[in-house]
């Protein structure tokens, strides 16, 4: 009987050992899966934070881009206005200069006509006036 009891105890010990190993492997694997799951969740949380940070930075950059675009548009408008004003002033100055030289030429021609109309014409005075104008470095005023 003692042989049977010893065999039963040995069988029970073997069964317990196998059950222990099986349970150890089962729960060990579950804890590995649980650790992997926790790591995946932590990684997902990190990814979510990075995405949120990138979205905030993108929004900030978009706002800065809009402000820059508005500032550039305003500056272009200001420069266009300044260019138009400068072109207007240049046209006005060119017109005044042309008018001034036309008036000076008209005065010169009238003076030459006055020198050349009388009988006998005063050719010497007309030539002296022309020589004087050609000798001056400035235009006639």
Secondary structure, 3 states (H helix, E strand, C coil): CHHHHHHHHHHHHHHHHHHHHHHHHHHHHHHHHHHHHHHHHHHHHHHHHHHHHHHHHHHHHHHHHHHHHHHHHHHHHHHHHHHHHHHHHHHHHHHHHHHHHHHHHHHHHHHHHHHHHCCCCCHHHHHHHHHHHHHCCCCCC
